[in-house]
Amino acid sequence: MRAKTFGGPQGRIPRICALLERCSVFADIGCDHGYCTLYMLRAGLCDRAIISDISAKSLAKAQKLLSGYAAQGRVTAVCCDGLGGAAEADLVLIAGMGGEEIVSILKRGGIPPRFVLQPMRDSQLVRRYLIAGGCAVDVDDLFRDGGDGKFYFVMRGSNVGGTPAYSEEEYAFGRDSLKNPLFGEFIAAEIAKTEGYLKASMSPQNREQLTKRLNFLKGACHEL
Ligand SMILES: C[S@@+](CC[C@H](N)C(=O)[O-])C[C@H]1O[C@@H](n2cnc3c(N)ncnc32)[C@H](O)[C@@H]1O
């Protein structure tokens, strides 16, 4: 695959793909462009794939990209909400959506046997849902996209086996993130961002909330 398509080898998409393991039926929920499914098929990591998106226009992009594999009967395209078309998948990817949306999809469709989840925000909601649901989370880390320089959280696991209780910091940032050499930079960037927000005028409630977050971030920083 061309580096341009992926945003370089350290881009968000390749970093997600690096966590995808061999499976029988792979499902890419909210597939949009379909790059992750192309990676799975090209790398021989799945026998078949389900590409699914709530938007027909988004799904059409993946269908175009994967038309050769679809002609071989290895790709099924489903235009639907959440996990509706993915019942037979043994590995499910949900990437590039908010944490609230990911949790809503999991609540409605059930937690898949194996999953990789990459929330764009509110990642703590996803962690809480997975751990309360008895999942074994084997990766709960952060990475920085080598292209846009932004930090992203990613989780991988299975729907059985359980995970020992998390601390508040682990829920907020991810268990493995806390030990990641990038974590200091992430926290410093979050503190700077929050201090920047606090310079604007806002309601007392919003100020209180932001100040609380700033203190929490500073606490996590001191524990490093
Ligand atoms: C920002 S794109 C992410 C695409 C790709 N997964 C990635 O990580 O780059 C989000 C995609 O999720 C789709 N989407 C949003 N909510 C969805 C839902 N409930 N079920 C299925 N697809 C959804 C959108 O239509 C969009 O194509």
The ligand as a MOL file (V3000), in Angstrom:
LIG
                    3D

  0  0  0     0  0            999 V3000
M  V30 BEGIN CTAB
M  V30 COUNTS 27 29 0 0 0
M  V30 BEGIN ATOM
M  V30 1 C -14.0830 9.2500 10.8560 0
M  V30 2 S -14.6330 7.8500 10.0020 0 CHG=1
M  V30 3 C -13.4430 6.6260 10.5110 0
M  V30 4 C -13.0740 5.7210 9.3860 0
M  V30 5 C -12.0790 4.6530 9.7390 0
M  V30 6 N -12.6720 3.6460 10.5930 0
M  V30 7 C -10.8540 5.2530 10.3630 0
M  V30 8 O -10.5790 4.9670 11.5210 0
M  V30 9 O -10.1610 6.0190 9.6760 0 CHG=-1
M  V30 10 C -16.0700 7.3210 10.9050 0
M  V30 11 C -16.9550 6.4500 10.0770 0
M  V30 12 O -17.8530 5.7950 10.9420 0
M  V30 13 C -19.1270 5.8010 10.3570 0
M  V30 14 N -20.0920 5.6440 11.4610 0
M  V30 15 C -20.4210 6.5450 12.4090 0
M  V30 16 N -21.3220 6.0240 13.2680 0
M  V30 17 C -21.5590 4.7480 12.8530 0
M  V30 18 C -22.3790 3.7050 13.3250 0
M  V30 19 N -23.1570 3.8410 14.3990 0
M  V30 20 N -22.3680 2.5330 12.6600 0
M  V30 21 C -21.6110 2.3650 11.5590 0
M  V30 22 N -20.8190 3.3230 11.0570 0
M  V30 23 C -20.7800 4.5050 11.6980 0
M  V30 24 C -19.1950 7.1150 9.6040 0
M  V30 25 O -20.1710 7.0850 8.5780 0
M  V30 26 C -17.7700 7.2290 9.0640 0
M  V30 27 O -17.6290 6.6600 7.7980 0
M  V30 END ATOM
M  V30 BEGIN BOND
M  V30 1 1 1 2
M  V30 2 1 2 3
M  V30 3 1 2 10
M  V30 4 1 3 4
M  V30 5 1 4 5
M  V30 6 1 5 6
M  V30 7 1 5 7
M  V30 8 2 7 8
M  V30 9 1 7 9
M  V30 10 1 10 11
M  V30 11 1 11 12
M  V30 12 1 11 26
M  V30 13 1 12 13
M  V30 14 1 13 14
M  V30 15 1 13 24
M  V30 16 1 14 15
M  V30 17 1 14 23
M  V30 18 2 15 16
M  V30 19 1 16 17
M  V30 20 1 17 18
M  V30 21 2 17 23
M  V30 22 1 18 19
M  V30 23 2 18 20
M  V30 24 1 20 21
M  V30 25 2 21 22
M  V30 26 1 22 23
M  V30 27 1 24 25
M  V30 28 1 24 26
M  V30 29 1 26 27
M  V30 END BOND
M  V30 END CTAB
M  END
